[in-house]
């Protein structure tokens, strides 16, 4: 019984730690996004970046919104991954 309680406490503690991971959102302006295949290419490139948790590609706006763990990656690594996938990208500045 005691072992079971300790295991339960450990699982809940781990779940809380993972749920509390800081989420940062960045919007990138990217060039040459013209079709759904471009969006797929960008998503696949960002799946390889550690810490990226969500990606939304807007082909009309030519933008990429990325949610990530700032303890594992940063904006420049994300922009570099999109650029290396063939879509030159830079982070939007505040107010854009």
C-alpha positions in Angstrom: 0.0 0.0 0.0 2.8 2.4 0.9 4.6 1.7 -2.4 1.4 2.4 -4.3 0.9 5.8 -2.5 4.5 6.8 -3.3 4.1 5.8 -6.9 0.9 7.9 -7.2 2.6 10.9 -5.6 5.5 10.6 -8.1 3.2 10.4 -11.1 1.2 13.4 -10.0 4.3 15.4 -9.3 5.7 14.6 -12.8 2.4 15.5 -14.4 2.4 18.8 -12.6 6.0 19.5 -13.7 5.2 18.8 -17.3 2.0 20.8 -17.3 3.8 23.8 -15.8 6.4 23.9 -18.6 6.6 27.5 -19.8 4.9 28.1 -23.2 6.1 30.9 -25.4 4.4 31.9 -28.7 6.2 33.5 -31.6 4.8 34.6 -34.9 7.1 34.4 -37.9 6.7 36.1 -41.3 7.8 33.6 -43.8 8.3 34.0 -47.6 7.1 31.7 -50.4 4.2 29.9 -48.5 1.9 29.3 -51.3 0.0 26.0 -50.7 -0.9 23.3 -48.2 2.2 21.4 -49.2 4.3 24.3 -48.0 2.5 24.2 -44.6 3.2 20.5 -44.3 6.9 21.0 -45.1 7.1 23.8 -42.4 5.3 21.6 -39.8 7.7 18.7 -40.4 10.7 20.9 -40.1 9.5 22.3 -36.8 8.7 18.8 -35.4 12.4 18.3 -35.4 13.1 21.3 -33.2 13.2 20.2 -29.5 10.6 22.1 -27.4 8.2 23.0 -30.2 4.7 21.9 -29.1 2.3 23.5 -31.6 2.6 25.0 -35.1 0.0 26.9 -37.1 0.7 27.9 -40.7 -1.4 30.6 -42.4 -0.8 30.5 -46.2 -2.8 33.6 -46.8 -0.8 35.7 -44.3 2.4 33.9 -45.0 2.9 33.5 -41.3 3.8 30.7 -38.9 2.7 30.7 -35.2 4.7 28.5 -33.0 4.2 27.5 -29.4 7.4 26.2 -27.7 9.1 25.6 -24.4 11.6 28.5 -24.0 13.8 26.3 -21.8 14.4 23.9 -24.7 14.6 26.2 -27.8 14.4 29.9 -28.8 13.0 32.1 -31.6 16.2 32.1 -33.6 16.4 28.3 -33.8 12.7 28.2 -34.9 13.2 30.8 -37.6 16.4 29.0 -38.7 14.4 25.7 -39.1 11.7 27.4 -41.2 14.4 29.2 -43.3 16.3 25.9 -43.9 13.1 24.3 -45.0 13.0 26.8 -47.9 10.9 29.6 -46.4 13.0 32.5 -45.3 11.5 33.6 -41.9 11.9 36.2 -39.3 10.1 36.9 -36.1 7.5 39.6 -36.1 8.3 42.5 -33.8 5.7 43.7 -31.2 2.9 45.6 -32.7 3.0 43.9 -36.1 
